[in-house]
Amino acid sequence: MNIYRIHQKKYKFFKICLTNVSRISVLVMFLLIIPSKIWAQYSYNIYSYASLAEKVYLQLDGKVYTAGNIIWFKCIVVYANNHVPSPISKVLYVELINPDETINQKKLIKLENGIGEGFFNLDNDLHQGHYLIRAYTQWNKNFSTDFIFKEYIQVFSTNVKEKMPITNITLIKNHPNDNYLEASFNPLEIDSLHKANLDIFITLKNKIDTLNIKKGKDKKYSISYPVSTNDQFVTLQIQTENKQRYSKTIVLNDEFVDLQFFPESGELVHGLQSRIGFKAIDANGQGKIIQGDIVDEQDSIIIQFKSNVLGMGSFILEKVDSTKNYFARIISKSANNLLILFPLPKVVIAGNKLAVERQGNNIIVKARSNYLENDSISVQFSFRGMSFYEKKVCLVDGAIDFTLSGDQLPEGIISFSMLDNKSQIVAERLYFNERLENRINIKLSSDKNYYSKRELTNLSIKTTDSKGTPIKTNLSLLVINKQQLGKIQDIRKNILSWFLLESELKGEIENPGFYFNNDSNRCEDLDALMLTQGWRKYNYSKPFNELRFKPESSLTVSGQVNGILSSKKGKKAELVMLTFGKSKNAYSLVTDSLGNFTFILDDEFGQKMNALIQTSKKSGKKMNYSVSLDKKESPPIVFNHIKSIAKLDSTVMVLNEKNAERKKIDEAFPLDSGNILIKEVEVKAYNLTPNRKLVMKEFGEPDVIIDGKSILEKEQKWSYGLYSVLMFNFPNQVRIFDAGGGFLYANVVGSQASLVIIDGIPAKLWEYQNIPFIPPGEVSSFEIIKCAINFNSLYYEVTGHNPDPPFICGSIIAIYTYSGKGIYGAYAPTGLIKTTVPVFSEPREFYSPKYVNSQYDNWNKPDLRALIDWKPVILTDDMGNAQASFYNAYNTGKMTVIVEAISENGNIGYQELDYEIEGKEKEFIIIK
């Protein structure tokens, strides 16, 4: 067990006790930053290993996209317990997941003090549907899926015919309790090579049934599957013999209404007052507005209840009776005003209650028991896995109340617990403590209230605390067309809803932005959510567990060398790795005595880069060791297919039409391409030899000659072959490129193409992959013939077809070996492993047109942008000030500016500003 104690001015840093962590050889420090003035009166300890997690938040530029669009996002990674940006992880994995539960794209985002940015390019042929975006660090994987960021988006297609592999879906009602679901399947829609039986996965009430079906007499795949009248959804998924998948979720009952009840602290207890939360769900799994009566078994009305717009609410029953049954009674609007009864949970004879309510600035905690009348109990409350208050008291006639100051407690979800005299938890309650003064105060202002079309908007931003003291923050700026995107923005997740609410609870919260609307007080709605989401869905309820994954401070390649252990203990191997990214790098290390190794790589950007690993003894002798590389597997994919059945509202439909219109305009105004200039190189003298005569006669005299001895002199201990020496020592003569899959290609500087001749024998296409590994000691001479004569004829001989158009300057690389027998006369390399390494996604700047001195073509291009501007990272200065500017589009109406902020101390903030675009168009100076 490792124990760390850290101190910092104005903050207390307390002991962190970590279990013995396998495979972690680095110190992991989590700073529990808690203002001492708040916690001085409390004692506490960490009870859940989840308090050591990292939270990940992605701010997306939208929720609805069209194929061919770009998804922009900002990444924020913080410590789970205090929301301070985390410096521990430097690598964030962001994935775009298809509706068939396969990964469409995977990005590695570089984090600097917990902040990063990225994008996804959506393919033009992407199929319509709901897609999942998720993000996580390697360290996150220690905590199951609790702290993986997830966001569903809708993608619409404008030119791709939708696949229909599941058709003819019919519900056959033979009997009230004996229904059958029929469906037909055409796997060729997603897999043209499928011929065998078809795998069908049927999901009902989170239980999966697997079928393997044959073609019927009609040469079609079909099923008739029994379902219950109580089943709300069914998900059908097919999987072809080539592992292609497709899913479809169907509503079995359009009139379905599910009303669920959640007694405060878990139970209805005889003789005790009980608050009961409730939630109504419609056929699409969305909250449904509902109202009705609570009645007893005699049909006597006890109290009326009514939900909020998300189908949730609560009511109080005074002294419930275990001898009675209670029901919620509602009127069905679709069944001739039929009365429907939903039973409440049974009342237990003996039990405990823990009630929490707010009165002004105070939080009242009420502990009740109908059997521990004058016993001692403990009351405990905790925050993000840290238990910071526990006090033993005695019940008086089964009751005791506590009054806490809400202003002295942190903002977020607090868990309250009641423990008996054996320290067993007998009642629990989650409560959301809202403290607006703890958030960053963002003052957002524009230089005007009204603008013309395409006019420049200048913004001023100032960030302070509740006392007006400036705060240095990291901001993001999102500017959208309010008419098209405003309604979606109001209900989607934001920095407040995610860090304070969604990241604390399992499952998905419907319309998370609803709870943090600047114009409304949502205390009652938040409390209804705490009651209905349930204590079992709290992310901090797990005890300590093994932490297998270590945080990533850089790009790495790790693994194990096998076969180096012998009777002599402590034997190690030496590894050299060459990487072929935008820059070429060489790394070397010695394994530990068990053969384990980890290469720490320099930052590299792109998608993937190829790498070669050479194994040897410590003496430098090349060895054919077996190397196993660690695979960084993605977490299991959990996809909520119910998302796909929700009906499109008018806002989304209009936005999709606008996106399609904008896409046509963008395609009509393509961007110009640039050109790359190639530098010339110097020419060296030619030395005639017998073998060279044949090559000279056919292709001309060499322009550059590199003697084999000079190549051998430059060979390093880590060199794996001829190309590795050329790459680092003769870059002005020949460039070594990664042609994909670990295949290296040499091209003469200044040439359109280069072909290789070895000992006068033209290399065949399949031999090119072996040329890089010719041992330098086998090379007597390396020569270059620039703009060789008869190059096009050699090209035809090697490739089997003529170049079109013919090369003007094709060069020949002539390699001469001491054996004189061509490539097969050289010794084969030993101990060489090829691999590919994922690298950081290249940042991309958001394009926004500038209408000052606008070019004529840009002026004529219709500008119908709904996303006006996106700046993922803006830093305020020491006085909390920042400036931003952008040009508006051609649309009129209201625009909304959205700013999300986080400080280095974990404070967060959110602010919106509206301004208007008038119908007139600003005049510009146009330079032709």
Disulfide bonds with the S-S distance in Angstrom:
Cys787-Cys809 2.01
